[in-house]
Amino acid sequence: MPETVDEVAGPAATITGPQTLLFATAVGIIVTNLFAPQTLVGLIGPSLGASVASAGLVAMATLLGYAAGLFFLVPLADLSENRILILRMLIAAALAAGVAALVPTAAALLIVLFILGAACSAIQILVPIAASMAPPGQDGRVIGDVMSGLMVGILLARPLASLIADAWGWRAFYGLSAAALVMLACVLAFTLPHRRPTARSSYGMLIASLLHLLRDEPVLRRRALTAALVMAAFSLFWTAVALRLALPPFDLGQRGIALFALVGAGGALVTPLFGRAGDRGWTRSATIACHLLLVGSMALAAWSGSVQVEAPWGPLMPMGIGAVLLDIGVTGDQTLGRRAINLLQPRARGRLNGLFVGIFFIGGAIGSMLAGIAWTWGGWPAVCAIAAAFGLVALLVDWVGGPE
């Protein structure tokens, strides 16, 4: 199938430090909405009459909506003026977050969170804009720097949501998020550069071209698959760990769970290092190391969650180390994968990012859904075993795929 989009017009200027910080801050603010439900399921479920097994659907809905947005909204970045598209999606996200703070039933909340997730896919329009402004040969550095903001947002979403819920209830998080999204839209309206693609196709042809890109790009298929696997492990762990920490010997409340989740945010500090590793040609070795870290972190988490002691601090420390190692492994895989994807076809960056991130967020949605099921079926050991299995399959893909 012939390419359907010409080169993107603008921005011609090289990205500056303040612009990089703006992109990183923007994606960090938006992404908090996707992962906050993972730590709020213990509160949202009972307040709306949902069982523990079905509470994982709350965390799944936003991620599944995000994946849908990546498949059906993000490709518009190769067809529509990017700045206007981003602002419209942010306003839609703000409205959905505001409604989420008021919904009376679990079914209504699932629908609203799906819409919120879809609108938050504006993240994946912002990242390619930043990548297109990078100096030659420094794509990995810029993507890594912007991704550090994304990962800080992901990792801070849980402690932030827990602290807000502890003080004012889970609905307050969505009210505050709506206000933050409105303010972000106002800032970006005056600071985002214009980026207008000169398209030669319809929206239908653009969506149809996704299948052709997936068929024609083996690097896209491999990187999206491993990203989906590690994201499934990530979501499974962080959705279920709140349930485990609430039980003996930990007995943590929302504030304690928030502090634990804050420890995991340390994994975001290494994000730029993985971008630079990719620039130096170390993509495959760094990717394998990330997947080994994931498997090792789940072994450590399984041990610390199963040891029988009276004092909680003994097993809590290795559990925290396991969480940090997991976050480093997931961060590294996603950063290296995103760099590889952005180097494939500059004219199709919007669609390539939509496919890549959409596929790995489907993995995240599956992991969140499995959290309640695994917890009910086999408790914490089952959660860690399934997460480790995802990492082992990722290592198998590394071995079969060979060098990129």
PyMOL commands that set and color helices and strands:
alter all, ss='L'
color gray80, all
select helices_A, chain A and resi 17-47+52-72+74-78+82-100+106-132+139-168+170-191+203-216+218-245+254-279+283-306+313-342+346-401
alter helices_A, ss='H'
color red, helices_A
select strands_A, chain A and resi 5-9+196-199
alter strands_A, ss='S'
color yellow, strands_A
deselect
rebuild
show_as cartoon
